[in-house]
């Protein structure tokens, strides 16, 4: 499902659509991507596309630090990183709630990298 979405950075890309549709969303300052209506076209497309529900569900915890070391990720320029001990407390709390409510999801820690390389 994810492979059907192309994320294009705001630069001088020229995009030609030969089979399908193109929806463009822009983020007017000071709003940030993910807030409010900027992602409404994507949400509507996902709702209409009915992606396959995975057999195994996961809870994704997004860390702004390196998931291996807990230290600030070199791509994190703004410095907003949780203290590694507090992040561990949060992860433990999430896992406890999963157990408390008899859920089967696995906690997956995502740091924006795939095989050690930052995703674009």
C-alpha positions as CSV (number, residue, x, y, z in Angstrom):
1,X,0.0,0.0,0.0
2,X,2.7,2.5,1.0
3,X,4.5,1.9,-2.3
4,X,1.5,3.5,-4.1
5,X,2.4,6.9,-2.5
6,X,5.3,9.0,-3.7
7,X,6.5,11.8,-1.4
8,X,8.1,14.6,-3.4
9,X,10.3,17.2,-1.7
10,X,9.5,20.9,-2.4
11,X,12.3,21.5,-4.9
12,X,12.5,21.7,-8.7
13,X,11.1,18.2,-9.4
14,X,9.0,17.8,-12.5
15,X,6.3,15.1,-12.1
16,X,4.6,13.5,-15.0
17,X,1.6,11.3,-14.2
18,X,1.0,8.7,-16.9
19,X,-1.4,6.4,-15.2
20,X,-3.4,7.6,-12.2
21,X,-3.9,10.9,-10.5
22,X,-1.8,13.5,-8.7
23,X,-2.9,15.3,-5.6
24,X,-0.7,18.1,-4.3
25,X,-1.0,19.5,-0.8
26,X,1.0,22.5,0.4
27,X,1.7,23.5,4.0
28,X,1.1,27.2,4.6
29,X,3.3,28.7,7.3
30,X,3.0,28.6,10.3
31,X,1.1,25.3,10.1
32,X,3.0,22.0,10.0
33,X,2.4,18.9,7.9
34,X,0.0,16.5,9.7
35,X,-2.0,19.3,11.3
36,X,-5.5,20.0,10.4
37,X,-6.5,19.9,6.7
38,X,-3.1,19.6,5.0
39,X,-3.4,15.9,4.8
40,X,-7.2,15.6,4.1
41,X,-6.6,14.6,0.5
42,X,-4.3,11.8,1.7
43,X,-6.8,10.7,4.4
44,X,-9.6,10.6,1.8
45,X,-7.6,8.6,-0.6
46,X,-6.6,6.1,2.1
47,X,-10.3,5.7,3.1
48,X,-11.3,5.1,-0.5
49,X,-8.4,2.7,-1.3
50,X,-9.2,0.3,1.5
51,X,-5.7,-0.9,2.2
52,X,-5.2,-4.5,3.2
53,X,-5.3,-4.8,7.0
54,X,-2.1,-6.5,8.1
55,X,-2.3,-9.9,9.9
56,X,0.0,-8.6,12.6
57,X,-0.8,-5.1,14.0
58,X,1.9,-3.0,15.6
59,X,2.1,0.2,17.7
60,X,4.7,2.5,16.2
61,X,6.7,4.6,18.6
62,X,8.5,7.4,16.9
63,X,11.8,8.3,18.5
64,X,13.7,11.4,17.6
65,X,16.9,9.8,18.9
66,X,18.8,6.9,17.4
67,X,16.9,3.7,18.3
68,X,20.1,1.8,18.9
69,X,22.0,4.3,21.1
70,X,19.2,6.6,22.4
71,X,21.4,9.5,21.5
72,X,20.4,12.4,19.2
73,X,20.1,11.3,15.6
74,X,22.6,13.2,13.4
75,X,19.7,14.2,11.1
76,X,17.8,15.8,14.1
77,X,18.8,19.4,13.6
78,X,16.4,21.0,16.0
79,X,17.5,19.0,19.1
80,X,14.0,18.0,20.4
81,X,14.9,14.6,21.8
82,X,13.4,12.9,24.8
83,X,15.8,12.0,27.6
84,X,16.6,8.3,27.0
85,X,15.4,7.3,30.5
86,X,12.1,9.1,30.0
87,X,11.7,7.4,26.6
88,X,12.3,4.0,28.3
89,X,9.6,4.9,30.9
90,X,7.1,5.8,28.1
91,X,7.9,2.6,26.2
92,X,7.5,0.5,29.3
93,X,4.1,2.2,30.0
94,X,2.9,1.6,26.5
95,X,3.8,-2.1,26.8
96,X,2.1,-2.3,30.2
97,X,-1.1,-0.9,28.7
98,X,-0.9,-3.4,25.8
99,X,-0.8,-6.2,28.4
100,X,-3.4,-4.6,30.6
101,X,-6.0,-4.5,27.8
102,X,-5.0,-7.9,26.4
103,X,-3.8,-6.5,23.1
104,X,-1.5,-8.5,20.8
105,X,0.3,-5.6,19.1
106,X,4.0,-5.5,19.1
107,X,5.8,-2.2,19.8
108,X,8.0,-1.1,16.9
109,X,10.4,1.8,17.5
110,X,10.8,3.9,14.4
111,X,13.7,6.5,14.1
112,X,13.3,7.5,10.5
113,X,16.0,5.2,9.2
114,X,15.9,2.1,7.1
115,X,18.9,-0.2,7.3
116,X,20.9,2.6,9.0
117,X,20.1,5.2,6.3
118,X,17.8,8.1,6.8
119,X,14.6,7.8,4.7
120,X,13.8,10.8,2.5
